[in-house]
Amino acid sequence: LYYKSNNIDYKVYIESLQVISKNYDFLGENLRNIRGKFSKIYQTILGSDAGVICAMVLGEKSAIDLETKELYQKNGIAHILAISGLHITMIGMFLYKILKKFYLPNETVIPLAILTLILYAKMTDAGISTNRAVLMLAISLFGKLIGRTYDLITAMCLSGSITLLQMPLQIVNSGFLLSYGAVFAI
């Protein structure tokens, strides 16, 4: 059920692989390359501490050594390693404010900010908390564009509905329930 909620239907073990088509996702591949370049930069600059930053910024948890990961889990703060609302809001609002400094109208700034957030989410493999945060910030920015005030509960319900329309089995996914449950509790 967990795998089905993430649109995974089968688990396959292979002995060999043969490429039968050269088609690939151009955007996705370029975003993966950008992610890899950022990861290398972090590793060059930060050395052994790069794993935590890669997890927090790029959603790449494979670079965290096992001991560090266990420390985060034992102390109950492993959720810090996930890209969440704080990260998305900081990136989105930073971009929005920077673009506004160039005296661009909201009709230009807001779509650019939303597009950048969507690309960032795709680059980081958009976990459920990332997806929720991007949708909620996009709703907030869109509300600003059309002159409406932001309502947390409405944004949460709308983003949850959009997510469930795309992937209905997310309703039983613990990540979905915890992410939306945390926002509801706030």
For each residue, the residues with C-beta under 8 A, 3 or more apart:
1: 4 5 169 172
2: 5 6 173 174
3: 6 8 9 11
4: 1 7 8 9 169
5: 1 2 167 169 170 171 172 173 176
6: 2 3 167 173
7: 4 167
8: 3 4 11
9: 3 4
10:
11: 3 8
12:
13:
14: 17
15:
16:
17: 14
18:
19: 22
20:
21:
22: 19
23:
24: 28 29
25: 28 29
26: 29 30
27: 30 31 119 122
28: 24 25 31 32 122
29: 24 25 26 32 33
30: 26 27 33 34
31: 27 28 34 35 119 122 123
32: 28 29 35 36 123
33: 29 30 36 37
34: 30 31 37 38 123
35: 31 32 38 39 58 60 123 124
36: 32 33 39 40
37: 33 34 40 41
38: 34 35 41 42 54 57 58
39: 35 36 42 43 50 54 58 60 63
40: 36 37 43 44
41: 37 38 44 45
42: 38 39 45 46 50 53 54 57 58
43: 39 40 46 47 50 54 63
44: 40 41
45: 41 42 50
46: 42 43 49 50 53
47: 43 50
48: 51 65
49: 46 52 53
50: 39 42 43 45 46 47 53 54 63
51: 48 54 55 61 63 64 65 68
52: 49 55 56 64 68 81
53: 42 46 49 50 56 57
54: 38 39 42 43 50 51 57 58 60 61 63 64
55: 51 52 58 59 60 61 63 64 81 82
56: 52 53 80 81 83 87
57: 38 42 53 54 83 87
58: 35 38 39 42 54 55 123 124
59: 55 82 83 124 125 127 130
60: 35 39 54 55 63 124
61: 51 54 55 64 69 81
62:
63: 39 43 50 51 54 55 60
64: 51 52 54 55 61 68 69 81
65: 48 51 68 69
66: 69 70
67: 70 71
68: 51 52 64 65 71 72
69: 61 64 65 66 72 73 78
70: 66 67 73 74
71: 67 68 74 75
72: 68 69 75 77 78 80 81
73: 69 70 76 78
74: 70 71
75: 71 72
76: 73
77: 72 80
78: 69 72 73 81 82
79: 82 84
80: 56 72 77
81: 52 55 56 61 64 72 78
82: 55 59 78 79 127 129 130
83: 56 57 59 87 88 124 127 129 130 133
84: 79 87 88 129 130 133 179
85: 88 89 129 132 133 136 137 183
86: 89 90
87: 56 57 83 84 90 91 130 133
88: 83 84 85 91 92 117 120 121 130 133 134 137
89: 85 86 92 93 133 137
90: 86 87 93 94
91: 87 88 94 95 116 117 120
92: 88 89 95 96 113 114 116 117 134 137 141
93: 89 90 96 97 137
94: 90 91 97 98
95: 91 92 98 99 112 113 116 117
96: 92 93 99 100 109 110 113 141
97: 93 94 100 101
98: 94 95 101 102
99: 95 96 102 104 108 109 112 113
100: 96 97 103 104 109
101: 97 98
102: 98 99
103: 100
104: 99 100 108 109
105: 108 109
106: 109 110 144 145
107: 110 111 145
108: 99 104 105 111 112
109: 96 99 100 104 105 106 112 113
110: 96 106 107 113 114 141 142 144 145
111: 107 108 114 115
112: 95 99 108 109 115 116
113: 92 95 96 99 109 110 116 117 141
114: 92 110 111 117 118 137 138 141 142
115: 111 112 118 119
116: 91 92 95 112 113 119 120
117: 88 91 92 95 113 114 120 121 134 137 138
118: 114 115 121 122 134 138
119: 27 31 115 116 122 123
120: 88 91 116 117 123 124 134
121: 88 117 118 124 126 130 131 134
122: 27 28 31 118 119 125 126
123: 31 32 34 35 58 119 120
124: 35 58 59 60 83 120 121 127 130
125: 59 122
126: 121 122 130 131 134
127: 59 82 83 124 130 131 175
128: 131 132 163 170 173 175 176 179
129: 82 83 84 85 132 133 175 179
130: 59 82 83 84 87 88 121 124 126 127 133 134
131: 121 126 127 128 134 135 159 163
132: 85 128 129 135 136 156 159 160 163 179 180 183
133: 83 84 85 87 88 89 129 130 136 137
134: 88 92 117 118 120 121 126 130 131 137 138
135: 131 132 138 139 155 158 159 162 163
136: 85 132 133 139 140 155 156 159 183
137: 85 88 89 92 93 114 117 133 134 140 141
138: 114 117 118 134 135 141 142
139: 135 136 142 143 150 154 155 158 159
140: 136 137 143 144 150 155
141: 92 96 110 113 114 137 138 144 145
142: 110 114 138 139 145 146
143: 139 140 146 147 148 149 150
144: 106 110 140 141 147 148 150
145: 106 107 110 141 142
146: 142 143
147: 143 144
148: 143 144
149: 143
150: 139 140 143 144 155
151: 154 155
152: 155 156 183 186
153: 156 157 184
154: 139 151 157 158
155: 135 136 139 140 150 151 152 158 159
156: 132 136 152 153 159 160 180 183 184
157: 153 154 160 161
158: 135 139 154 155 161 162
159: 131 132 135 136 139 155 156 162 163
160: 132 156 157 163 164 176 180
161: 157 158 164 165
162: 135 158 159 165 166
163: 128 131 132 135 159 160 166 167 170 176
164: 160 161 167 168 170 171
165: 161 162 168
166: 162 163
167: 5 6 7 163 164 170
168: 164 165 171
169: 1 4 5 172 173
170: 5 128 163 164 167 173 176
171: 5 164 168 176 177
172: 1 5 169 177
173: 2 5 6 128 169 170 176 177
174: 2 177 178
175: 127 128 129 178 179
176: 5 128 160 163 170 171 173 179 180
177: 171 172 173 174 180 181
178: 174 175 181 182
179: 84 128 129 132 175 176 182 183
180: 132 156 160 176 177 183 184
181: 177 178 184 185
182: 178 179 185 186
183: 85 132 136 152 156 179 180 186
184: 153 156 180 181
185: 181 182
186: 152 182 183
